[in-house]
Amino acid sequence: MDWDIDVDGVNQVLSATATAAEPFEALGISYGDSLGATIEGLNYDLFAVVAVAVAEYSEHWSPIVEAAATQVSASMYGTVNAVTAYMEGQETMAENAQRQASLGIVEIRGATVPDPNGGDTAV
């Protein structure tokens, strides 16, 4: 495989992506808190059906949102790992890191981050 990586360009893209992703962590926390407060506020017989619907909505979408966040993280760490291996002259390691990132596998110094769906990949 012929590699021609613009390391500075990759660093700029990773930096911009990390900056763009920062607000989503706080948003995810406030979203969960807001859903919980909404369900609590609907804790009356009159609103029981609505409370159940909101809870089911949350249960359905939460793993999907978490998997998306895991995939973004896997892609970013995979890119860092691939570029690091490339810079160290280890093309096989760079290829492995690139392949793992495309599969959603996150390995940070030997620690694999599992996905919420039970595997080691995010989908």
C-alpha positions, 0 to 999 in steps of 0.5 A, spaced: 500 500 500 502 506 498 501 511 503 502 519 503 499 522 509 499 529 510 500 529 518 499 536 519 492 536 515 490 530 519 492 533 526 488 540 523 482 535 522 482 531 528 483 538 532 477 541 528 473 534 529 474 534 537 472 541 538 466 540 534 464 534 538 465 537 545 458 540 546 455 533 544 458 530 551 454 536 555 448 535 550 448 528 552 448 529 559 443 534 559 438 530 554 438 524 559 437 529 565 431 532 561 428 526 559 428 523 566 425 530 569 420 529 564 418 522 565 418 524 573 413 530 571 408 525 568 408 521 574 401 522 574 395 517 572 393 522 567 399 522 564 401 515 565 401 513 557 405 519 555 410 517 561 411 510 558 412 513 551 417 517 553 421 512 557 420 507 551 423 513 546 429 514 551 430 506 551 430 505 544 434 511 542 439 511 547 444 505 545 444 508 538 446 515 540 451 512 545 454 507 539 454 513 534 459 517 539 463 510 540 464 510 532 466 517 532 471 516 538 473 509 534 474 513 528 478 519 531 483 514 535 484 509 529 486 515 525 491 517 531 493 510 531 494 509 524 498 516 523 502 514 529 504 508 526 505 511 519 510 516 522 514 510 526 515 507 519 510 501 521 505 500 515 502 494 517 500 497 524 497 503 520 493 498 516 491 495 522 489 501 526 485 504 519 481 497 519 479 497 526 477 504 526 473 502 520 470 497 524 468 501 530 474 498 534 477 503 539 484 501 542 487 506 547 494 503 549 491 496 549 484 497 552 478 496 548 472 500 549 466 496 548 460 498 545 453 498 548 450 493 544 455 488 547 461 487 542 467 491 541 464 495 535 460 500 534 454 500 529 
